[in-house]
Structure formats: C-alpha cells, structure tokens
C-alpha cells in the first residue's frame, strides 16, 4: 500500500513536471557575465547563443528541448526550476562550464 502511495506521489510531483530551456555555455565566467549583461540589455538570447555558446545546441539558438527531473545536471535543473518561462538565470556553474539559462516552457 505504501509503495503505491509513494509511486503516485512521485508521478504527480516528479514525472509530470517538465521544462523547456535554452542555454549559452562558455568556459569563462567573465565572458558569461558579459553575455548575461547583453541579454539583460535586450540583445536576443538566441543570437548570442549562436555566436558564443560552445554547446552543439548553439545551432538552434541554444534550445535544449523538453526535459524532466534528473535529465540535466543538478545545478542546471535547480536553476531552471527557480525561474519562470521567459526569464533568464544568473550565471550557473556546472562541470561543463558556465551557463546562462532561459526557461522557455513549463508543463505540470
């Protein structure tokens, strides 16, 4: 009985939640901060991703598509959870480098 309840809670709170995000990945924190300033000044996120990102997603403006819990490294997922669709994160460090993340969708 308890296992069924736990499974249902996980399904409701975990598996059903999905996010869509784009990002710009760079190796240098100072560069990431400069790019973030440009985003905040109104420069199009997608064009900055194409110009600066080291991730293959740069060809699609940084779009990573939809993902659920546990599909991204913890600091990345945590940052996406904290921002609303259309918002951009502060610089987020992971083992891959420095990310600027834009949440582009959320499904509950």
N, CA, C and O of each residue as an XYZ file, in Angstrom:
432
protein
N       0.828     -1.193      0.000
C       0.000      0.000      0.000
C       0.875      1.262      0.000
O       0.649      2.172     -0.798
N       1.861      1.316      0.883
C       2.736      2.484      0.951
C       3.489      2.681     -0.362
O       3.651      3.813     -0.819
N       3.943      1.600     -0.964
C       4.660      1.698     -2.243
C       3.775      2.323     -3.312
O       4.258      3.110     -4.126
N       2.512      1.993     -3.321
C       1.584      2.561     -4.305
C       1.414      4.064     -4.071
O       1.388      4.840     -5.025
N       1.301      4.469     -2.821
C       1.172      5.891     -2.491
C       2.423      6.645     -2.923
O       2.324      7.702     -3.546
N       3.599      6.114     -2.599
C       4.862      6.755     -2.988
C       4.943      6.874     -4.503
O       5.336      7.917     -5.025
N       4.582      5.832     -5.198
C       4.616      5.857     -6.666
C       3.686      6.939     -7.199
O       4.061      7.669     -8.117
N       2.498      7.056     -6.653
C       1.541      8.069     -7.104
C       2.031      9.479     -6.798
O       1.859     10.382     -7.617
N       2.636      9.678     -5.635
C       3.181     10.990     -5.294
C       4.301     11.356     -6.250
O       4.354     12.486     -6.735
N       5.201     10.415     -6.530
C       6.279     10.682     -7.479
C       5.709     11.028     -8.840
O       6.156     11.983     -9.477
N       4.728     10.264     -9.293
C       4.142     10.518    -10.607
C       3.543     11.916    -10.646
O       3.722     12.646    -11.621
N       2.839     12.286     -9.595
C       2.175     13.577     -9.572
C       3.168     14.738     -9.473
O       3.033     15.722    -10.201
N       4.155     14.640     -8.592
C       5.055     15.757     -8.337
C       6.345     15.718     -9.136
O       6.974     16.759     -9.325
N       6.752     14.570     -9.601
C       8.035     14.482    -10.275
C       7.934     14.230    -11.756
O       8.354     15.058    -12.565
N       7.385     13.102    -12.111
C       7.420     12.675    -13.506
C       6.606     13.574    -14.417
O       6.924     13.694    -15.601
N       5.581     14.201    -13.906
C       4.733     15.021    -14.762
C       5.336     16.392    -15.035
O       4.976     17.025    -16.027
N       6.230     16.863    -14.196
C       6.825     18.183    -14.380
C       7.879     18.119    -15.473
O       8.756     17.255    -15.454
N       7.788     19.031    -16.417
C       8.790     19.143    -17.473
C       9.084     20.617    -17.710
O       8.242     21.485    -17.477
N      10.287     20.873    -18.175
C      10.705     22.218    -18.506
C      11.281     22.224    -19.907
O      11.745     21.200    -20.409
N      11.245     23.382    -20.527
C      11.946     23.583    -21.785
C      12.879     24.763    -21.555
O      12.496     25.776    -20.970
N      14.104     24.611    -22.024
C      15.088     25.660    -21.779
C      16.043     25.785    -22.948
O      16.250     24.857    -23.730
N      16.610     26.966    -23.030
C      17.727     27.240    -23.928
C      18.879     27.686    -23.064
O      18.676     28.178    -21.954
N      20.094     27.517    -23.567
C      21.234     27.984    -22.771
C      22.377     28.437    -23.657
O      22.449     28.134    -24.848
N      23.261     29.174    -23.018
C      24.528     29.577    -23.618
C      25.596     29.017    -22.690
O      25.611     29.326    -21.499
N      26.482     28.200    -23.227
C      27.541     27.561    -22.446
C      28.889     28.101    -22.893
O      29.230     28.063    -24.075
N      29.653     28.604    -21.925
C      31.013     29.093    -22.193
C      31.948     28.581    -21.101
O      31.490     28.164    -20.037
N      33.232     28.609    -21.355
C      34.224     28.113    -20.392
C      34.680     29.172    -19.389
O      35.233     28.833    -18.343
N      34.455     30.437    -19.694
C      34.993     31.534    -18.901
C      33.880     32.303    -18.181
O      32.934     32.760    -18.822
N      33.985     32.448    -16.866
C      32.946     33.142    -16.094
C      32.809     34.608    -16.509
O      31.695     35.121    -16.608
N      33.913     35.270    -16.748
C      33.852     36.685    -17.134
C      33.079     36.853    -18.445
O      32.281     37.779    -18.586
N      33.319     35.956    -19.394
C      32.582     36.004    -20.658
C      31.093     35.754    -20.406
O      30.241     36.427    -20.986
N      30.785     34.793    -19.545
C      29.383     34.523    -19.222
C      28.709     35.757    -18.621
O      27.570     36.073    -18.963
N      29.407     36.446    -17.736
C      28.850     37.661    -17.126
C      28.618     38.742    -18.181
O      27.603     39.439    -18.141
N      29.548     38.885    -19.122
C      29.388     39.865    -20.202
C      28.193     39.531    -21.083
O      27.431     40.418    -21.467
N      28.030     38.253    -21.403
C      26.889     37.823    -22.221
C      25.583     38.067    -21.473
O      24.608     38.527    -22.067
N      25.556     37.764    -20.182
C      24.358     37.999    -19.379
C      23.970     39.473    -19.391
O      22.786     39.800    -19.475
N      24.953     40.364    -19.307
C      24.672     41.802    -19.377
C      24.014     42.149    -20.704
O      23.067     42.935    -20.742
N      24.511     41.566    -21.796
C      23.922     41.823    -23.117
C      22.481     41.332    -23.185
O      21.620     41.992    -23.768
N      22.221     40.164    -22.583
C      20.847     39.638    -22.552
C      19.947     40.609    -21.798
O      18.851     40.935    -22.255
N      20.417     41.069    -20.642
C      19.624     41.991    -19.827
C      19.408     43.340    -20.504
O      18.437     44.040    -20.214
N      20.322     43.703    -21.412
C      20.179     44.952    -22.161
C      19.284     44.797    -23.383
O      19.022     45.766    -24.096
N      18.816     43.568    -23.621
C      17.859     43.370    -24.694
C      18.360     42.668    -25.944
O      17.601     42.482    -26.895
N      19.629     42.274    -25.955
C      20.133     41.528    -27.109
C      19.449     40.166    -27.151
O      19.268     39.521    -26.118
N      19.073     39.737    -28.340
C      18.333     38.481    -28.493
C      19.160     37.293    -27.989
O      20.293     37.080    -28.421
N      18.578     36.535    -27.079
C      19.241     35.385    -26.461
C      19.722     34.406    -27.524
O      20.862     33.945    -27.478
N      18.859     34.093    -28.474
C      19.174     33.083    -29.481
C      20.379     33.486    -30.331
O      21.206     32.641    -30.674
N      20.482     34.760    -30.670
C      21.629     35.206    -31.480
C      22.922     35.151    -30.670
O      23.981     34.843    -31.217
N      22.845     35.447    -29.370
C      24.035     35.337    -28.513
C      24.448     33.879    -28.361
O      25.639     33.572    -28.328
N      23.470     32.975    -28.266
C      23.790     31.546    -28.179
C      24.516     31.095    -29.444
O      25.516     30.381    -29.367
N      24.020     31.508    -30.597
C      24.663     31.119    -31.864
C      26.094     31.650    -31.953
O      26.978     30.985    -32.494
N      26.309     32.833    -31.426
C      27.630     33.461    -31.519
C      28.632     32.929    -30.499
O      29.799     32.723    -30.832
N      28.192     32.703    -29.256
C      29.148     32.438    -28.186
C      29.150     31.018    -27.611
O      30.178     30.574    -27.101
N      28.032     30.296    -27.679
C      27.936     29.019    -26.976
C      28.869     27.966    -27.558
O      29.089     27.908    -28.768
N      29.413     27.134    -26.675
C      30.260     26.016    -27.109
C      29.461     24.715    -27.217
O      30.020     23.679    -27.575
N      28.163     24.756    -26.912
C      27.309     23.572    -26.974
C      26.769     23.385    -28.397
O      26.482     24.370    -29.077
N      26.626     22.140    -28.855
C      26.031     21.907    -30.177
C      24.634     22.521    -30.341
O      24.193     22.759    -31.465
N      23.933     22.779    -29.220
C      22.608     23.397    -29.305
C      22.673     24.829    -29.835
O      21.637     25.433    -30.112
N      23.875     25.372    -29.978
C      24.021     26.742    -30.479
C      23.375     26.911    -31.845
O      22.888     27.993    -32.172
N      23.368     25.843    -32.651
C      22.797     25.950    -33.999
C      21.284     26.160    -33.962
O      20.694     26.624    -34.938
N      20.661     25.819    -32.836
C      19.221     26.058    -32.688
C      18.962     27.168    -31.662
O      17.924     27.176    -31.000
N      19.899     28.092    -31.536
C      19.740     29.202    -30.609
C      19.837     28.802    -29.157
O      19.368     29.524    -28.277
N      20.449     27.646    -28.896
C      20.626     27.170    -27.532
C      19.496     26.289    -27.027
O      19.532     25.843    -25.880
N      18.486     26.026    -27.863
C      17.317     25.253    -27.432
C      17.695     23.819    -27.083
O      18.286     23.105    -27.893
N      17.346     23.407    -25.865
C      17.610     22.046    -25.393
C      16.370     21.167    -25.438
O      16.451     19.974    -25.143
N      15.245     21.723    -25.797
C      14.010     20.959    -25.844
C      13.429     20.734    -24.454
O      13.819     21.389    -23.488
N      12.485     19.791    -24.373
C      11.802     19.464    -23.122
C      12.581     18.416    -22.347
O      13.162     17.504    -22.936
N      12.593     18.545    -21.019
C      13.249     17.556    -20.164
C      12.551     17.501    -18.816
O      11.940     18.472    -18.368
N      12.658     16.350    -18.186
C      12.049     16.137    -16.875
C      13.093     16.067    -15.782
O      14.282     16.262    -16.034
N      12.650     15.789    -14.569
C      13.559     15.703    -13.426
C      14.667     14.678    -13.655
O      14.427     13.584    -14.166
N      15.881     15.055    -13.268
C      17.016     14.145    -13.348
C      17.670     14.043    -14.711
O      18.623     13.280    -14.872
N      17.198     14.776    -15.685
C      17.767     14.685    -17.037
C      18.926     15.658    -17.252
O      19.724     15.475    -18.171
N      19.022     16.669    -16.428
C      20.111     17.649    -16.512
C      20.916     17.581    -15.209
O      20.418     17.096    -14.193
N      22.152     18.066    -15.245
C      22.946     18.092    -14.018
C      22.237     18.964    -12.979
O      21.522     19.905    -13.325
N      22.445     18.640    -11.712
C      21.691     19.248    -10.615
C      21.692     20.780    -10.601
O      20.620     21.367    -10.457
N      22.845     21.465    -10.745
C      22.802     22.931    -10.694
C      21.973     23.538    -11.838
O      21.312     24.561    -11.662
N      22.019     22.896    -13.003
C      21.248     23.367    -14.155
C      19.753     23.206    -13.878
O      18.977     24.149    -14.036
N      19.362     22.005    -13.466
C      17.949     21.745    -13.192
C      17.428     22.656    -12.090
O      16.318     23.179    -12.192
N      18.202     22.847    -11.060
C      17.806     23.711     -9.953
C      17.561     25.148    -10.425
O      16.602     25.792     -9.997
N      18.419     25.638    -11.294
C      18.260     27.000    -11.814
C      16.988     27.118    -12.652
O      16.259     28.104    -12.542
N      16.723     26.117    -13.487
C      15.521     26.154    -14.328
C      14.263     26.138    -13.465
O      13.290     26.826    -13.773
N      14.277     25.364    -12.396
C      13.116     25.282    -11.508
C      12.801     26.626    -10.853
O      11.641     26.915    -10.558
N      13.823     27.447    -10.624
C      13.650     28.721     -9.911
C      13.150     29.858    -10.796
O      12.689     30.878    -10.284
N      13.235     29.701    -12.115
C      12.835     30.813    -12.987
C      11.561     30.463    -13.749
O      11.269     29.294    -14.003
N      10.825     31.482    -14.100
C       9.574     31.270    -14.820
C       9.822     31.348    -16.326
O      10.830     31.907    -16.760
N       8.914     30.793    -17.120
C       9.083     30.855    -18.573
C       9.266     32.302    -19.056
O       8.535     33.212    -18.666
N      10.262     32.468    -19.911
C      10.613     33.787    -20.419
C      11.722     34.458    -19.642
O      12.294     35.448    -20.100
N      12.036     33.922    -18.453
C      13.073     34.507    -17.602
C      14.433     33.883    -17.879
O      14.538     32.779    -18.414
N      15.465     34.621    -17.501
C      16.845     34.186    -17.687
C      17.524     34.099    -16.329
O      17.348     34.967    -15.474
N      18.301     33.042    -16.144
C      19.015     32.819    -14.882
C      20.225     33.732    -14.763
O      20.644     34.371    -15.728
N      20.771     33.777    -13.561
C      22.117     34.305    -13.382
C      23.070     33.265    -13.973
O      22.622     32.231    -14.470
N      24.351     33.522    -13.925
C      25.337     32.561    -14.418
C      25.325     31.335    -13.501
O      25.363     31.464    -12.278
N      25.271     30.156    -14.104
C      25.224     28.883    -13.374
C      26.458     28.070    -13.747
O      26.715     27.827    -14.926
N      27.219     27.651    -12.737
C      28.415     26.844    -12.979
C      28.084     25.365    -12.844
O      27.439     24.946    -11.884
N      28.539     24.575    -13.827
C      28.468     23.117    -13.753
C      29.832     22.571    -14.164
O      30.752     23.337    -14.449
N      29.958     21.261    -14.194
C      31.222     20.661    -14.620
C      31.519     20.925    -16.098
O      32.638     20.696    -16.556
N      30.522     21.404    -16.841
C      30.712     21.670    -18.271
C      31.180     23.090    -18.547
O      31.699     23.378    -19.626
N      30.999     23.978    -17.574
C      31.376     25.375    -17.756
C      30.339     26.282    -17.113
O      29.752     25.949    -16.084
N      30.124     27.432    -17.738
C      29.217     28.444    -17.204
C      28.042     28.609    -18.159
O      28.215     28.817    -19.360
N      26.843     28.511    -17.592
C      25.622     28.574    -18.386
C      24.848     29.847    -18.079
O      24.834     30.333    -16.948
N      24.214     30.368    -19.103
C      23.145     31.337    -18.953
C      21.920     30.595    -19.479
O      21.905     30.146    -20.625
N      20.907     30.468    -18.649
C      19.773     29.615    -18.974
C      18.509     30.459    -19.128
O      18.218     31.329    -18.307
N      17.780     30.183    -20.181
C      16.480     30.831    -20.401
C      15.411     29.736    -20.352
O      15.433     28.799    -21.150
N      14.485     29.866    -19.415
C      13.363     28.930    -19.348
C      12.362     29.341    -20.425
O      11.900     30.482    -20.453
N      12.035     28.406    -21.307
C      11.116     28.738    -22.403
C       9.783     27.999    -22.301
O       8.895     28.206    -23.127
N       9.638     27.138    -21.293
C       8.371     26.450    -21.110
C       8.348     25.621    -19.854
O       9.389     25.251    -19.311
N       7.129     25.331    -19.393
C       6.937     24.512    -18.196
C       5.614     23.775    -18.334
O       4.580     24.369    -18.641
N       5.668     22.465    -18.102
C       4.451     21.638    -18.120
C       4.302     20.991    -16.750
O       5.259     20.444    -16.202
N       3.113     21.059    -16.214
C       2.862     20.424    -14.912
C       1.859     19.310    -15.070
O       1.511     18.650    -14.091
